[in-house]
């Protein structure tokens, strides 16, 4: 081969190498969030931002509603009605009946005030079976609270109306018109039942059931039963059920901030942004499922678990601070410590919790069982320990 031809051959070869080395792989779809304008060939890495609605409203391609959490709405309404009934015992001479409370708890023979016509009376929905998955320790604990308040309220009918250290009964505030039926140790059954079930039933099912792998690793390709107007996939429905235990308002936090977790997340909005963060995470995660973006779904699950824990811990700290501020008022101090206890109890029911059962028992052991003899040092210690466990130390004095 002549020298000139050899030079030409190598020049062409080098040009080929140059062209090959300039070829760049990446995302070539301009609609993707990671579009690479310099990419020559697509490498399958395109990523798309999840389109999140302003409200918890989702439809399929044909405009059919795909959201249903009527079962959770029933349980929220059940606990609302039970709480109203429990609070009637705060009036001296008014008793609550254990049989009625147990029937409400298990939805066994109780007739509900079903204003929303959800078919609550006689339905399969109940609070008892959903309490920590039906764990007998917890169901018996709550049933014990129910019989306890019934027995104490019966005493007020018999004329023993005033509660005090060592005596169960209605305790009146020394600084306001508030009064509460409390145990001989100052613990308030109504708060332990209402807020306790918020944790053992609602929080548990959100975090450890419906957003856990057993309910998330399911079909997300076909409607459950379009012929029966169930246009949602199994995965979408499980996510909706988790949301329904948090709030039944599609426009939360504009509405739906009046009870249970929706209420207390809204109460922690000023310092922890609980309501806005949880609302956004629930909507974004549901949108991600509908758009089959499961990595984004998982990211939102982590946010929900973290923010629910912060909300529960922040609310417990809030009530511990209130108890310090009302320390000289037996009724208010006991009332606020009972609320704090219930929110501390709730923390063990979250997935990947920072405050497991042993930590809960340690905190409550420090607080003690007798709220008439508890010291400000004990309350402060529990507050600071809880804040440290949940990363809320900077907020501990202001919540």
N, C-alpha and C positions, 0 to 999 in steps of 0.2 A: 504493500500500500504506500502511495506517495505521502510524503510528509504533510503536504497541504490537505490531503484527504483525511489523514489521521487527526490533524488539528480540528477539522470541521466536525469529525465524529465526536471528539471529546467536548467540543463546544455545545453540540446538540444534547449530549448526555448531561452536561452540567446544567443546561437550561431546563431539562426535564426534572432534575433534582430540585432546582429552584422553584419550579412550578408546584412540585409535590409538597415541598416544605412550606409553601405559602398557603396551602389548603388548610383552613381552620374549621374545626367542628364546633358546634354550639347550638343554641336554640335559634331557629330561623323564623319562628312565628312572631310577627310584630305585635300580635294580640297578647303575647305572654309577658309576664312581669319581668322575666329575665332574658328578654329578646337581645340577641347579640348581632348588631348590624355588621360586624366583621366576619361572621361565620359564613362559610361556603357550603357546608353540609350540616344537616340536622343530626344531633346525637341523642335525641329523645329526652333531653333534660328540661324541656319547656315547663315552666311553672306558671300557674294562673291564680291571680288573687281571687279569694272567695268573695262572692257578691252577697253581702249581708243585708237583710231587710231592716227597716227601722223598728218594726214590731215583730212579734212572734207569730207571723202569718206566712204559711207556706202552701203552695199549690203545685199540682203536677203540670205536665205540658199541655193538658186540656183544660186547665183552670180549675180542677177539682181540689177542694180543701183536703190537705193530707195530715192535718193535726187533730189528734184526739187524746184528751187526758181526762175523760169523764170519770173514770175510776178514782183518779187522784182527787178530783174535785169533790167527789162524794166523801172521801176520807177527810179532806180539809173541813167540809161542812159538818161532818160527824164530830170532829174535835171542837169546832166552834160551838156547836150546840151543847156538847158535854161541858165545856168551859163555862158557858152561861149558867148551866145548871149548878155546877160546882160553886160558882161565885155567889149564888143565892144563900149559901150557908154563912156568908159574912154578916148577915142580918141576924141578930140574936132571936131565938125562937123559931128559926126556919131550919128545917133539917133536910138532908139529902139521903136518899135511900140506896143502900149498897146493891140491892137486887137490880135497881134501875141503872145504876152506873155500870154494873157488870154486863147488863143487857146491851147498853150502848157500846161498851168496849168490844164485845163480840158480835154486835148486830144480831142479837138473838132475841127475837120477840119484841123488840122496841119499835115504836111507831115514830118516825122522824118528821120534823117540820120541813118537808121537802119542797120548799118554795120554788126551786128551779126545776122541779119535776124530773129528777134524775133517776127515779125508781129506787131510792135508797132503802125504803122499808122492805125487808125480805130479800134484799139483793145479796150476792155473794161477797160484796165488799165489806171489809171490817178493819178495825185498827189492831185488834189483838193478834191476828195471824201475821200481820206485817211488822209487828214489834220485834226487831232484831231477828227477823226470819222465824218468829214463833218460838224463840228460845225460852224454855220454861222459867229459867232464873229471872228473866226480865218480865215476862208476862205475870208471874207471881208477885214480883216486886210492885208492879203497878196495881195489881188487884189488891195487894196489901194496903197501898195508899188509899184506894177507894173504900175499903172497909174501915180504914182508920178515920177518914173524914166523916163517914156515915155515923160511926159510933160517937165521935166527938160532937157532931151537930145534934145528935139526939139528946145529948146532955143539956144543950142550950134550951131545948124545948121544955126540959124538966126544971128549968130555972137556974141552972148553973151556967151563967152566961159570960162571966168574966174570966179571960185567960190571963195567966201570969206565970212566972217562973215556977215550974213544977206542977202547973195546972193547965190542962188544955181548955180552950174556949176562945171566945171572940176577944181580941186585944185591940183596944182603941188607941189611936195616935194621940200623943200629947201636944202635937203641933198642928194637926189638921183634922178634918172630919173622917179620915180614912180609918177603916177597921177591918180586921182579918181574922178568920178562924185559924188558930195555930195550935200545934201540939204543945205538950208540957215542956218541950225543949225549944219551942219557938219556931219549929219548922212548919211551913205552910203547905198543906197537901195539894191545894189547887195549883200552886206554882209547880210543884214537883210532878204533877200529872200532866198539866198542859205543856210546859217547857220540856219536861222529860220525854213526852211522846214526840215532840218536835225533833228531838235527837234520836231516840231509839227507833222511831218509825219513819219520820220524814227524811231526816239527814241520812240515816242508815240506807234507806232505799235509793236515794239520789246517788250517793257516793259509792257504796259498797255493793249495790245490786245493779241498778240500771245503767250506770256509766262504767261498770266493770266489764271484764272480758266476756263473761258468760252471757251478757245481754248485748254486747257490742259486736262480738264475732259471729254475726248472723247474716241472713240474706239481706242484700240491699239492691236487688235488681228487679224484683217484681212486686206488684201490689199484693197485700195480704189477701184481699177478697174484693175486687172492684165491683163485682155483682152485688155486694152488700154494702156499697159505698165506703169500703175500707181501701182507700186509694194510696195509703201509705205503705212503705216497705216495713219489714219487721224491725230493721235497725232504726228507721225514722220513728216508729211508734215507741220503741224503748226509750229513745232520747226524749220524746214528748212526755213520757211518763215521769222521767226524772224531773223535767221542767215543771210538771203539774204538782209535784210535791214541794217545789219551791214557791210557786205562785200559780194561780189559775187565770191570771190577767194577761192577755196577749199584748197589752200596751204598758206593761210594767217598765219603769217605776212610776209612770204617770198615774196609773191606777194599780190596785192590788197591793199597795203598801200598808194595808190595814190589819194584816194578821200574819202570824207565824213567821217563817223565814223572810218573806217579802217585807214584812214590817221591820224586823230587826236589821236586815241588810240596809234598809232605808235609814234606820237610826244610826248606822255606822258610816253613812255616806260622807259626813263632814270630814272625818279624819282618815278613814280607810278606803273610801270610794267603793264600798261593798256593793251597793245597789247597781251602780253603773257598770262595774267590772263584771259582776255576775250576769246581768242582763245581756251585755255584749257577748260574753263567752257562750251563754246558752244559744243566742241567735246565730253566732258565727259557727259554732259546732254543728248546729242543725243544718245550716246552709252548706257546710262542708260535706255532710253526709249526702244531702240531696245532689251535690255536684261531684260526689264520689271522690272527695279529697280527704282520705282517711288519716293521713299524717296530720293534717290541720285539725281534724276532729280530735285526735289524741292530744294535740297541743292545748285545745280548749278544755278537755277533760282535766288536764293538769291545773289549768287556771281555776276551774270551778272548785276542784278539791282544795286548792290553796286558799281561795277567797272565802269559801264556806268555813274553813277552819279559822281564818282570821276574824270572820264575822262572829262565830260562836265564842272564841276566846275574847275578842274585843267587847262583846256584850257582857260576858262574865266579869271582865275587869271593870266595865262601866257600873255594874251593880255592886261590886265590891267597893268602888269609890263612893257610891251613893250611901252604902252602909256605914262607911267611915264618916261621911258628912252628917248622917242621922243617927250616930252611935247612941246618943242619949235617949232616943225615942224607940222604945221596945217594939212597937208595932211595925214601924217603918224599917228599922234595922233588920228585924227577923224576916220581913217580907222580901227585902232586897237580897239578903243572904240566901234565902230559899231560891230566888230566881238565879242567883250566881251559881248555886250548887247544881241546878238543873242544866245550865249551859256548860258547866265544867263536865258534867256527866256525858253530855252530848259528844264531846270531842273524841271519845274512844270509838265512835261509830263511823268515822270517816276513813276512807281508803288512804293508806300510806300516812296515817296520822302522826303528828309530832307529839301527841299526848295520848299514849296508849292506856289500857286499863290500869296497869301498875302506876303510871304517872297520875292518872285521875285519882286513884285511891290514896296516893301520897298527898296530893293537894287537899283532898277532902279530910284526910287524917289530920293535916296541919290545922285546918279550919275547925275541926271538932264537930260534935253532934249537938252540943248545947249552945244555942245562939243567945241565951241569956247570960252565959258566963264567958263567951268569946271575947278576946281582947283586941284592941286596935292593932297590936303587934302581930297577932295571928292573921288578921285580915290583910294587913299590909304585906306580910310574908307570902301569903297565897297569891296576892295580886302580882307581886314582883316575880315570883317563881313561874307563874303562868305566862307572864309577858316574856320572860327569857326563853321559855320553851317554844313559844310561837313567834318569836321575832318582833314583838310589839313593845319592847322596853322603852323606846323613845316616845311612845304614846301613853304609857301606863298611867301617868298622873293626870292626863287630860281626857281620857275616854269617859 
